[in-house]
Amino acid sequence: MSASAGGVWVPAWKRKKNKAEAEAAALAERADGQTDKDDDKGDVDGRPSKDDNVNDLPKPDVELAKQRESWDDLRTGINGVINRLSSTTLKPLAARLFSFNLIRGRGLLARSLLKAATVSPSFAPLYASLVAVVNSKLPENGELLLTRLILQFRRSYKRRDRGALEASANLIAHLCNQGVSHELLALQVLTLLLSTPTEDSVAVAVGFFRAVGSTLKEESPKGEAAVAERLRGILHEGEVSKRCQFTIEKAFADRKRGFPPPVPPSLDLVDRDDQVCFEIGLDDAGLDKQDILDVFREDAEYDEGERAWAKIRKEILGEDDSDSEDSEDGSGSDADDESAEEDENGDLPDPTDAIVPAPVQKQTISDMSEQALVNLRRTIYLTIMSSASFEECSHKLAKMDIPPGRESELVNMLIECCSQERTFLRYYGLVAQRFCLQRRRWQEAFEASFKENYDTIHRLETNKLRNVAKLFAHLLHTDSVPWTCLSHIRLNEDDTTSSSRIFIKILVQEMAENLGVEKLKARFENPAMRVPFEGMFPVEEPRDTRFAINFFTSVGLGPLTDGLRAVLKDAPKRIMEKARRERERLELLKAEMSTSESEADDSDSDSSSSSSSSSSSSSSSSSSSSSSSSSSSSSSSSSDSDSDSDSDSEEEEKKKGRGKRRKREDSDGDDEPESKKKKD
């Protein structure tokens, strides 16, 4: 211990600081004096004169200043994204985060996330979801964050810092739920906390167990059972206070009732197949924090690193590669400049080139790669997934001015995004409803999409099928699309498959849940809509009617089949009436055929008699050629006599037939009383 001249004690670190400040001041004064001597053009106070070029700095200093400025912008941007993170801004901010160089700033990202998770433990699910998105594209960032998180947990446990320990354990639990860390790490954390139970360690372990219990029960049921058994032993031994015992009992109540889902649907942004899981243990040796990544360092290959990150960012976000086009434009302009320089230098063109002028041909370039269509689909997808509400999404998509004929792209993308969700989100139904109510062309597009999806519904999985059915049910019960689209459904055993029947079941059940069974029944029994619903409620064939009744009854919608049951009850009468009509029709056909045959026979007899009369008249005319008047009179008389004879013969035949019929009737009438007499 030493004292100053006045007798006051000064610590050693203060003396070192004062000494360093004095040396720095001396060096600064010496440098200023040297500058005043060397700079003749400077002012009296040492400032440069107007003739000096202030911006004339060495090139390395300019490059260093540029890199430092970009580093500051990178740190500010990452911290801004983390600070603005919420459940509604998660998707757009996750896309925004990839606009920064996360390879160069992975240390800044890890430090910012750990600091935010320590200050706000309640936001740990959001931070874990963001880490899952980044880790699926850049695994080295997730590995660095998990390594630092494990080291922070160790340090907090050794220092008995409950706040930092609880925050670290909470973030580890949610990273395990997201699939970034292995469930073995969660079991190691629980084993360490419950090995020597204290008030703080048991409280942290119970909170950790409630957060990660659903994942452990699914991935490692034996490990979850062992942890529960250890907590039960602590509860029975009574080694902790009543407050800790109450928290343990609450954890067992949650376990009995069922833990909540590990990841809420709004935070489940990455498929488990695309996630990279790290098997880093709690007691692994050689874990490196890589603190050097948190501070600025001059990079000799800064430009190459930025270009490499630009390519990686384009692959992640799916941006267009316009660098090649710019380079081609630049090369073309360089070639033009070179040709202009050659003309100025006096290199004249060959005179033979001017003899025959080159023909000017107009070339029509058509893009067969459909790049515009790909860009449209990408824009629609990013707009749907990054919007915070359905109003925002509808407004952005409406401003895109999708050309006529491309409505199917928006409709198919909306249905595809809806089918990819774990459960049906009303967000997609509201967006589709908004478009259907805007213009008629969107209604027609969704109606055509309904028919197309129903025909190919067997290609979808059960979860996707359920989401698509609920989407169209939402459009139907809100009257966003006409109900005539249901005419495409033929509910019978031959025209349906298991997938189509599941689709119809979910569709009708969802409509009944929103409209009510009575109102839905009234809509289906509307006489004006009888024709479109003939396929769903068949009445022609009893077999199809019975199948429809059994189907709707099995799905709990039996009241819809009251009309079909009445039709099926009257089916025998209708079948007999139909058979009677068929017999009458056949009898009429036979009668018409018999009358036509009799008329044909009569016409044949008439033609034969006319031919005989014509032959006799020709013979009489040839024999009496001497006198024209006598021949004409004889021919006319002969023809009259023939016609009279024919008519007389026909009348006699008719009379004979009538007489025979009368005789039969008389004989029948005479026989009846004789038979009666015999019976008496």
RACORMO-V623318 format. One record per residue. N is the residue number from 0. RES is the residue in three letters. PSI is psi in degrees with one decimal (999 if undefined). OMEGA is omega in whole degrees, -180 to 180 (999 if undefined). Layout:
n & res & psi & omega
N & RES & PSI & OMEGA
N & RES & PSI & OMEGA
This chain:
n & res & psi & omega
0 & MET & 134.1 & -179
1 & SER & 160.4 & -178
2 & ALA & 157.8 & 178
3 & SER & -173.3 & -177
4 & ALA & -31.0 & -179
5 & GLY & -2.1 & 179
6 & GLY & 11.8 & -180
7 & VAL & 135.2 & -179
8 & TRP & 133.3 & -179
9 & VAL & 127.7 & 180
10 & PRO & 161.9 & -178
11 & ALA & -40.4 & -178
12 & TRP & -30.2 & 178
13 & LYS & -38.1 & 178
14 & ARG & -41.4 & 178
15 & LYS & -38.8 & -180
16 & LYS & -43.1 & 179
17 & ASN & -39.2 & 180
18 & LYS & -42.6 & 179
19 & ALA & -38.7 & 178
20 & GLU & -38.8 & 179
21 & ALA & -43.2 & 179
22 & GLU & -40.2 & 179
23 & ALA & -37.8 & 179
24 & ALA & -38.6 & 179
25 & ALA & -43.2 & 178
26 & LEU & -38.6 & 179
27 & ALA & -41.5 & 178
28 & GLU & -41.6 & 179
29 & ARG & -41.6 & 179
30 & ALA & -37.6 & 178
31 & ASP & -39.0 & 178
32 & GLY & -40.9 & 178
33 & GLN & -36.6 & -180
34 & THR & -37.6 & 179
35 & ASP & -34.4 & 180
36 & LYS & -40.9 & -175
37 & ASP & -28.3 & -174
38 & ASP & 97.7 & -180
39 & ASP & -27.1 & -178
40 & LYS & -3.1 & -177
41 & GLY & 165.5 & 177
42 & ASP & -178.4 & -177
43 & VAL & -36.8 & -177
44 & ASP & 7.9 & 176
45 & GLY & -4.0 & 180
46 & ARG & 149.3 & -180
47 & PRO & 151.3 & 179
48 & SER & 174.4 & -178
49 & LYS & -24.1 & -179
50 & ASP & -15.0 & -180
51 & ASP & 146.3 & 177
52 & ASN & 105.0 & -175
53 & VAL & -33.7 & -177
54 & ASN & -1.8 & -178
55 & ASP & 77.8 & -179
56 & LEU & 158.6 & 176
57 & PRO & 150.5 & -178
58 & LYS & -41.4 & 178
59 & PRO & -36.5 & 179
60 & ASP & -37.6 & 178
61 & VAL & -43.1 & 179
62 & GLU & -39.7 & 179
63 & LEU & -40.9 & 178
64 & ALA & -37.9 & 178
65 & LYS & -44.2 & 180
66 & GLN & -38.9 & 180
67 & ARG & -38.5 & 179
68 & GLU & -42.1 & 178
69 & SER & -33.2 & 177
70 & TRP & -42.0 & 178
71 & ASP & -41.2 & 178
72 & ASP & -38.3 & 179
73 & LEU & -45.0 & 179
74 & ARG & -42.6 & -180
75 & THR & -41.9 & -180
76 & GLY & -42.7 & 180
77 & ILE & -43.6 & 179
78 & ASN & -36.2 & 178
79 & GLY & -40.3 & 178
80 & VAL & -43.1 & -179
81 & ILE & -37.9 & -178
82 & ASN & -29.7 & -179
83 & ARG & 5.5 & -174
84 & LEU & 133.2 & 175
85 & SER & 176.3 & -178
86 & SER & -28.2 & -180
87 & THR & -25.4 & -178
88 & THR & 12.7 & -176
89 & LEU & -49.3 & -177
90 & LYS & -51.1 & 180
91 & PRO & -35.6 & -180
92 & LEU & -29.7 & 175
93 & ALA & -39.8 & 176
94 & ALA & -35.9 & 179
95 & ARG & -33.3 & -177
96 & LEU & -31.4 & -179
97 & PHE & -5.2 & 175
98 & SER & -14.0 & 177
99 & PHE & 155.3 & -179
100 & ASN & 92.7 & -177
101 & LEU & -12.2 & 174
102 & ILE & -44.1 & 178
103 & ARG & -33.4 & -176
104 & GLY & 27.5 & -179
105 & ARG & -29.2 & 176
106 & GLY & -40.7 & 178
107 & LEU & -40.4 & 180
108 & LEU & -45.3 & -180
109 & ALA & -43.6 & -180
110 & ARG & -41.6 & -180
111 & SER & -40.8 & 180
112 & LEU & -43.3 & 180
113 & LEU & -38.1 & 179
114 & LYS & -42.9 & 180
115 & ALA & -38.6 & 179
116 & ALA & -30.6 & 178
117 & THR & -39.0 & -179
118 & VAL & -39.7 & -177
119 & SER & 82.0 & -179
120 & PRO & -24.2 & -179
121 & SER & -18.9 & 179
122 & PHE & 11.7 & -179
123 & ALA & -39.3 & 177
124 & PRO & -37.3 & 178
125 & LEU & -45.0 & 180
126 & TYR & -38.4 & 179
127 & ALA & -38.4 & 178
128 & SER & -40.8 & 177
129 & LEU & -41.3 & 178
130 & VAL & -37.4 & 179
131 & ALA & -39.6 & 178
132 & VAL & -46.7 & -180
133 & VAL & -39.7 & -178
134 & ASN & -32.2 & 179
135 & SER & -24.9 & 180
136 & LYS & -37.7 & -178
137 & LEU & 86.4 & -175
138 & PRO & -27.0 & -179
139 & GLU & -29.4 & 176
140 & ASN & -44.3 & 178
141 & GLY & -38.1 & 179
142 & GLU & -41.8 & 179
143 & LEU & -43.6 & 180
144 & LEU & -44.4 & -179
145 & LEU & -37.4 & 178
146 & THR & -47.1 & 179
147 & ARG & -34.5 & 179
148 & LEU & -40.5 & 178
149 & ILE & -42.5 & 178
150 & LEU & -36.5 & 177
151 & GLN & -37.1 & 177
152 & PHE & -43.6 & 178
153 & ARG & -46.8 & -177
154 & ARG & -41.3 & 180
155 & SER & -36.7 & 179
156 & TYR & -39.3 & 179
157 & LYS & -35.9 & -179
158 & ARG & -5.6 & -177
159 & ARG & 38.9 & 178
160 & ASP & 98.6 & -173
161 & ARG & -38.6 & -178
162 & GLY & -51.0 & 179
163 & ALA & -36.0 & 180
164 & LEU & -43.6 & -179
165 & GLU & -39.6 & 178
166 & ALA & -42.4 & 179
167 & SER & -43.4 & 180
168 & ALA & -38.0 & 180
169 & ASN & -43.3 & 179
170 & LEU & -37.1 & 177
171 & ILE & -40.8 & -180
172 & ALA & -44.6 & -178
173 & HIS & -29.8 & 173
174 & LEU & -34.3 & 176
175 & CYS & -38.5 & 177
176 & ASN & -35.5 & 180
177 & GLN & -9.9 & 179
178 & GLY & 10.8 & 178
179 & VAL & -40.1 & 178
180 & SER & 155.9 & -178
181 & HIS & 152.9 & -180
182 & GLU & -16.8 & 177
183 & LEU & -34.7 & 178
184 & LEU & -39.7 & 178
185 & ALA & -41.7 & 178
186 & LEU & -36.9 & 177
187 & GLN & -39.8 & 178
188 & VAL & -45.9 & 180
189 & LEU & -38.7 & 179
190 & THR & -42.0 & 180
191 & LEU & -41.6 & -177
192 & LEU & -31.4 & -177
193 & LEU & 0.7 & 180
194 & SER & -44.8 & 175
195 & THR & 87.3 & -172
196 & PRO & 130.4 & 171
197 & THR & 178.1 & -180
198 & GLU & -47.3 & -177
199 & ASP & -44.0 & -176
200 & SER & -38.3 & 179
201 & VAL & -40.4 & 179
202 & ALA & -43.5 & 179
203 & VAL & -39.7 & -179
204 & ALA & -39.5 & 179
205 & VAL & -44.1 & 177
206 & GLY & -40.2 & 178
207 & PHE & -40.8 & -179
208 & PHE & -38.7 & 178
209 & ARG & -30.5 & -179
210 & ALA & -35.4 & -174
211 & VAL & 5.3 & -175
212 & GLY & -40.1 & -178
213 & SER & -41.9 & 179
214 & THR & -42.3 & 179
215 & LEU & -38.1 & 180
216 & LYS & -29.1 & -180
217 & GLU & -41.8 & -175
218 & GLU & -38.5 & -177
219 & SER & 78.2 & -177
220 & PRO & -34.0 & 179
221 & LYS & -42.0 & 177
222 & GLY & -39.7 & 178
223 & GLU & -39.6 & 178
224 & ALA & -37.2 & 179
225 & ALA & -41.2 & 178
226 & VAL & -42.2 & 179
227 & ALA & -37.5 & 179
228 & GLU & -37.5 & 178
229 & ARG & -40.6 & 177
230 & LEU & -36.5 & 178
231 & ARG & -37.8 & 177
232 & GLY & -40.7 & 178
233 & ILE & -38.1 & 180
234 & LEU & -40.9 & -179
235 & HIS & -34.3 & -179
236 & GLU & -27.1 & 179
237 & GLY & 32.2 & -178
238 & GLU & -9.2 & -177
239 & VAL & 173.4 & -176
240 & SER & 172.2 & 179
241 & LYS & -33.9 & 180
242 & ARG & -44.8 & 177
243 & CYS & -37.5 & 177
244 & GLN & -37.1 & 178
245 & PHE & -39.9 & 178
246 & THR & -36.9 & 178
247 & ILE & -43.7 & 178
248 & GLU & -36.3 & 177
249 & LYS & -38.2 & 177
250 & ALA & -40.2 & 178
251 & PHE & -33.2 & 176
252 & ALA & -40.7 & 176
253 & ASP & -37.5 & 180
254 & ARG & -39.1 & 179
255 & LYS & -41.4 & 180
256 & ARG & -24.8 & -178
257 & GLY & 122.7 & 180
258 & PHE & 151.6 & 176
259 & PRO & 161.9 & 180
260 & PRO & 143.8 & -175
261 & PRO & -36.1 & -179
262 & VAL & 123.1 & 175
263 & PRO & 152.2 & -179
264 & PRO & -32.7 & -179
265 & SER & -17.9 & -179
266 & LEU & -1.6 & -180
267 & ASP & 87.2 & -174
268 & LEU & -10.9 & -174
269 & VAL & 133.8 & 175
270 & ASP & 144.3 & -178
271 & ARG & -27.7 & 179
272 & ASP & -26.8 & -180
273 & ASP & -7.3 & -176
274 & GLN & 146.3 & 178
275 & VAL & 118.9 & -177
276 & CYS & 133.4 & -179
277 & PHE & 129.8 & 179
278 & GLU & 62.2 & 178
279 & ILE & 125.0 & -178
280 & GLY & 163.2 & -179
281 & LEU & -27.4 & -178
282 & ASP & 19.0 & 178
283 & ASP & 140.6 & 179
284 & ALA & 155.9 & 176
285 & GLY & 20.8 & 177
286 & LEU & 129.8 & -175
287 & ASP & 126.0 & 179
288 & LYS & -25.1 & -177
289 & GLN & 56.9 & -180
290 & ASP & -20.0 & -179
291 & ILE & -20.0 & -180
292 & LEU & -11.7 & -178
293 & ASP & -11.0 & -176
294 & VAL & 160.1 & -178
295 & PHE & 136.2 & 174
296 & ARG & 143.8 & 177
297 & GLU & 131.0 & -178
298 & ASP & 119.2 & 180
299 & ALA & -24.8 & -180
300 & GLU & 45.2 & -176
301 & TYR & -45.8 & -178
302 & ASP & -41.3 & 178
303 & GLU & -39.1 & 179
304 & GLY & -38.6 & 178
305 & GLU & -39.9 & 178
306 & ARG & -39.7 & 178
307 & ALA & -40.3 & 178
308 & TRP & -34.6 & 178
309 & ALA & -41.0 & 178
310 & LYS & -42.2 & 180
311 & ILE & -40.8 & 180
312 & ARG & -39.0 & 179
313 & LYS & -37.2 & 177
314 & GLU & -36.7 & -178
315 & ILE & -48.2 & -176
316 & LEU & -10.5 & 179
317 & GLY & 34.6 & -180
318 & GLU & 161.1 & 179
319 & ASP & 144.7 & 179
320 & ASP & 95.1 & -179
321 & SER & 3.0 & -180
322 & ASP & -37.5 & -179
323 & SER & -39.3 & 180
324 & GLU & -40.4 & 179
325 & ASP & -40.0 & -180
326 & SER & -38.1 & 178
327 & GLU & -39.3 & 177
328 & ASP & -40.3 & 179
329 & GLY & -42.0 & 179
330 & SER & -37.6 & 179
331 & GLY & -40.7 & 179
332 & SER & -36.8 & 177
333 & ASP & -41.2 & 179
334 & ALA & -38.4 & 178
335 & ASP & -40.2 & 179
336 & ASP & -41.2 & 179
337 & GLU & -41.5 & 180
338 & SER & -36.4 & 178
339 & ALA & -39.7 & 178
340 & GLU & -38.6 & 179
341 & GLU & -37.7 & 178
342 & ASP & -38.6 & 179
343 & GLU & -32.0 & -180
344 & ASN & -7.9 & 176
345 & GLY & 8.8 & 178
346 & ASP & 100.5 & -178
347 & LEU & 149.2 & 178
348 & PRO & 162.1 & 180
349 & ASP & 128.4 & -178
350 & PRO & -22.8 & 180
351 & THR & -20.2 & 180
352 & ASP & -23.8 & -177
353 & ALA & -4.0 & -178
354 & ILE & -49.8 & -178
355 & VAL & 108.3 & 180
356 & PRO & 141.8 & -180
357 & ALA & 132.9 & 180
358 & PRO & 138.5 & 180
359 & VAL & 117.1 & -179
360 & GLN & 131.0 & 177
361 & LYS & 118.8 & -180
362 & GLN & 129.2 & 177
363 & THR & 116.1 & -178
364 & ILE & 121.9 & 179
365 & SER & 131.2 & -179
366 & ASP & 105.7 & 179
367 & MET & -3.9 & -180
368 & SER & -8.7 & -180
369 & GLU & 43.7 & 180
370 & GLN & -34.6 & 179
371 & ALA & -38.4 & 179
372 & LEU & -39.7 & 178
373 & VAL & -42.1 & 178
374 & ASN & -38.1 & 178
375 & LEU & -44.8 & 179
376 & ARG & -40.5 & 180
377 & ARG & -42.0 & 180
378 & THR & -41.4 & 179
379 & ILE & -43.7 & -179
380 & TYR & -46.9 & -179
381 & LEU & -35.6 & 178
382 & THR & -42.7 & -179
383 & ILE & -43.0 & -174
384 & MET & -21.4 & -176
385 & SER & -5.5 & -178
386 & SER & 143.4 & -179
387 & ALA & -27.9 & -179
388 & SER & 166.4 & -178
389 & PHE & -27.5 & 176
390 & GLU & -43.5 & 179
391 & GLU & -43.4 & -180
392 & CYS & -44.7 & -179
393 & SER & -39.4 & -180
394 & HIS & -43.2 & -180
395 & LYS & -41.9 & -180
396 & LEU & -34.5 & 178
397 & ALA & -31.4 & 179
398 & LYS & -12.7 & -180
399 & MET & -18.1 & -180
400 & ASP & 62.1 & 178
401 & ILE & 125.6 & -175
402 & PRO & 154.9 & 176
403 & PRO & 139.5 & -176
404 & GLY & -14.6 & 179
405 & ARG & 17.3 & -180
406 & GLU & -31.6 & -178
407 & SER & -26.2 & -180
408 & GLU & -45.6 & 179
409 & LEU & -42.3 & -178
410 & VAL & -47.0 & -179
411 & ASN & -37.8 & 179
412 & MET & -38.3 & 179
413 & LEU & -42.6 & 179
414 & ILE & -38.2 & 180
415 & GLU & -43.0 & 178
416 & CYS & -38.3 & 179
417 & CYS & -39.7 & -178
418 & SER & -23.0 & -178
419 & GLN & -14.2 & -180
420 & GLU & 154.7 & 179
421 & ARG & -41.1 & 176
422 & THR & 161.9 & -179
423 & PHE & 128.4 & 177
424 & LEU & 128.9 & -180
425 & ARG & -15.9 & 179
426 & TYR & -44.4 & -178
427 & TYR & -37.4 & 178
428 & GLY & -38.1 & 179
429 & LEU & -37.2 & 176
430 & VAL & -46.1 & 179
431 & ALA & -39.0 & 179
432 & GLN & -41.2 & 180
433 & ARG & -41.1 & -180
434 & PHE & -39.0 & -180
435 & CYS & -33.0 & -180
436 & LEU & -8.2 & -180
437 & GLN & -55.7 & -175
438 & ARG & 158.1 & -178
439 & ARG & -30.5 & -176
440 & ARG & -28.9 & 178
441 & TRP & -34.7 & 174
442 & GLN & -45.2 & 179
443 & GLU & -37.1 & 180
444 & ALA & -43.2 & 179
445 & PHE & -32.7 & 177
446 & GLU & -42.3 & 176
447 & ALA & -36.3 & 178
448 & SER & -33.8 & 176
449 & PHE & -45.6 & 180
450 & LYS & -41.2 & -179
451 & GLU & -43.6 & -180
452 & ASN & -33.9 & 178
453 & TYR & -36.8 & 179
454 & ASP & -30.0 & -178
455 & THR & 24.0 & -176
456 & ILE & -20.6 & -180
457 & HIS & -11.9 & 179
458 & ARG & -12.3 & -175
459 & LEU & 152.6 & 173
460 & GLU & 170.3 & -175
461 & THR & -41.3 & -179
462 & ASN & -43.5 & 178
463 & LYS & -39.4 & 179
464 & LEU & -41.5 & -179
465 & ARG & -42.7 & -180
466 & ASN & -41.4 & 180
467 & VAL & -41.5 & 179
468 & ALA & -41.2 & 180
469 & LYS & -32.7 & 177
470 & LEU & -48.1 & 180
471 & PHE & -31.3 & 175
472 & ALA & -37.8 & 176
473 & HIS & -42.8 & 179
474 & LEU & -33.3 & -177
475 & LEU & -46.5 & -176
476 & HIS & -13.9 & 171
477 & THR & 4.7 & 180
478 & ASP & 32.9 & 176
479 & SER & -30.0 & 175
480 & VAL & 150.0 & -180
481 & PRO & 147.6 & -180
482 & TRP & -5.2 & 177
483 & THR & -15.2 & 177
484 & CYS & -19.6 & 178
485 & LEU & -8.8 & 178
486 & SER & -15.4 & 179
487 & HIS & -13.9 & -178
488 & ILE & 128.3 & 175
489 & ARG & 102.1 & -174
490 & LEU & 88.4 & 172
491 & ASN & 174.4 & -173
492 & GLU & -28.0 & -175
493 & ASP & -35.3 & -173
494 & ASP & 4.0 & -179
495 & THR & 154.8 & 174
496 & THR & 177.0 & 179
497 & SER & -39.3 & -180
498 & SER & -43.1 & 180
499 & SER & -34.1 & 177
500 & ARG & -37.5 & 175
501 & ILE & -40.9 & 178
502 & PHE & -46.5 & 180
503 & ILE & -39.8 & 180
504 & LYS & -51.0 & -179
505 & ILE & -37.9 & -179
506 & LEU & -50.1 & -176
507 & VAL & -37.6 & 178
508 & GLN & -39.8 & 178
509 & GLU & -38.9 & 177
510 & MET & -40.2 & 178
511 & ALA & -34.0 & 180
512 & GLU & -34.1 & -178
513 & ASN & -35.5 & -178
514 & LEU & -30.6 & -171
515 & GLY & 147.5 & -175
516 & VAL & -39.7 & -177
517 & GLU & -44.9 & 180
518 & LYS & -38.9 & 177
519 & LEU & -39.2 & 178
520 & LYS & -40.2 & 178
521 & ALA & -36.5 & 179
522 & ARG & -39.9 & -179
523 & PHE & -28.6 & -179
524 & GLU & 10.3 & 178
525 & ASN & 123.3 & -178
526 & PRO & -30.6 & -179
527 & ALA & -22.1 & -178
528 & MET & 23.9 & -178
529 & ARG & -37.4 & -177
530 & VAL & -46.5 & 179
531 & PRO & -25.9 & -177
532 & PHE & 10.1 & 179
533 & GLU & -31.3 & 180
534 & GLY & -37.6 & -180
535 & MET & -29.0 & -180
536 & PHE & 74.8 & -175
537 & PRO & 140.2 & 180
538 & VAL & -4.6 & -177
539 & GLU & -48.4 & -177
540 & GLU & 126.3 & 179
541 & PRO & -31.4 & 180
542 & ARG & -44.7 & 179
543 & ASP & -36.9 & 178
544 & THR & -43.8 & 179
545 & ARG & -38.4 & 179
546 & PHE & -43.2 & 179
547 & ALA & -40.3 & 179
548 & ILE & -45.8 & 180
549 & ASN & -37.3 & -178
550 & PHE & -52.7 & -177
551 & PHE & -31.8 & 177
552 & THR & -37.4 & -179
553 & SER & -27.7 & 180
554 & VAL & 8.2 & 176
555 & GLY & 19.5 & 180
556 & LEU & 48.3 & -179
557 & GLY & -34.3 & 179
558 & PRO & -21.1 & 179
559 & LEU & -13.6 & -174
560 & THR & 16.6 & -180
561 & ASP & -42.8 & 178
562 & GLY & -39.0 & 179
563 & LEU & -35.1 & 179
564 & ARG & -38.2 & 177
565 & ALA & -39.7 & 178
566 & VAL & -41.7 & -180
567 & LEU & -31.1 & 178
568 & LYS & -35.8 & 179
569 & ASP & 10.4 & -176
570 & ALA & -41.4 & 179
571 & PRO & -41.5 & 179
572 & LYS & -43.2 & 180
573 & ARG & -35.8 & 180
574 & ILE & -42.1 & 178
575 & MET & -39.7 & 178
576 & GLU & -38.9 & 179
577 & LYS & -40.2 & 179
578 & ALA & -39.1 & 179
579 & ARG & -42.6 & 178
580 & ARG & -36.5 & 179
581 & GLU & -40.7 & 178
582 & ARG & -42.9 & 178
583 & GLU & -40.4 & 179
584 & ARG & -40.8 & 179
585 & LEU & -38.9 & 178
586 & GLU & -40.6 & 177
587 & LEU & -39.9 & 179
588 & LEU & -41.5 & 179
589 & LYS & -41.1 & 179
590 & ALA & -42.3 & 179
591 & GLU & -39.9 & 179
592 & MET & -39.6 & -180
593 & SER & -41.8 & 179
594 & THR & -37.9 & 179
595 & SER & -37.2 & 179
596 & GLU & -41.7 & 178
597 & SER & -39.6 & 178
598 & GLU & -36.2 & 179
599 & ALA & -39.0 & 178
600 & ASP & -42.5 & 179
601 & ASP & -40.8 & 180
602 & SER & -34.9 & 179
603 & ASP & -41.6 & 179
604 & SER & -40.6 & 178
605 & ASP & -41.1 & -179
606 & SER & -36.8 & 180
607 & SER & -40.7 & 179
608 & SER & -37.5 & 179
609 & SER & -34.7 & 180
610 & SER & -37.9 & 179
611 & SER & -41.4 & 179
612 & SER & -37.0 & 179
613 & SER & -34.6 & 179
614 & SER & -39.4 & 179
615 & SER & -38.2 & 179
616 & SER & -35.8 & 180
617 & SER & -36.4 & 180
618 & SER & -40.4 & 179
619 & SER & -34.4 & 179
620 & SER & -35.2 & -180
621 & SER & -33.1 & -179
622 & SER & -34.2 & -179
623 & SER & 61.4 & 179
624 & SER & -6.4 & -177
625 & SER & -45.0 & -178
626 & SER & 122.5 & -177
627 & SER & -37.7 & -176
628 & SER & -43.7 & -179
629 & SER & -38.1 & 179
630 & SER & -40.6 & -179
631 & SER & -40.7 & -180
632 & SER & -40.2 & 179
633 & SER & -40.0 & -180
634 & SER & -40.3 & 180
635 & SER & -40.5 & 180
636 & SER & -39.3 & 179
637 & SER & -40.4 & 180
638 & SER & -38.2 & 179
639 & ASP & -41.2 & 180
640 & SER & -39.6 & 179
641 & ASP & -46.4 & -179
642 & SER & -38.6 & 179
643 & ASP & -39.7 & 180
644 & SER & -39.6 & 179
645 & ASP & -47.2 & -179
646 & SER & -38.3 & 179
647 & ASP & -40.3 & -180
648 & SER & -39.8 & 179
649 & GLU & -41.4 & 180
650 & GLU & -38.8 & 179
651 & GLU & -40.5 & 179
652 & GLU & -42.8 & 179
653 & LYS & -43.8 & -180
654 & LYS & -41.4 & 178
655 & LYS & -41.9 & 179
656 & GLY & -41.6 & 179
657 & ARG & -41.5 & 180
658 & GLY & -42.5 & 178
659 & LYS & -43.4 & 180
660 & ARG & -38.6 & 179
661 & ARG & -41.2 & 179
662 & LYS & -42.4 & 179
663 & ARG & -43.6 & -180
664 & GLU & -42.4 & -180
665 & ASP & -40.9 & -180
666 & SER & -37.3 & 178
667 & ASP & -41.2 & 179
668 & GLY & -34.9 & 179
669 & ASP & -32.1 & -178
670 & ASP & -29.5 & -176
671 & GLU & -52.3 & 180
672 & PRO & -31.8 & 178
673 & GLU & -40.3 & 179
674 & SER & -37.3 & 178
675 & LYS & -40.8 & 180
676 & LYS & -42.5 & 180
677 & LYS & -42.3 & 179
678 & LYS & -39.8 & 179
679 & ASP & 999 & 999
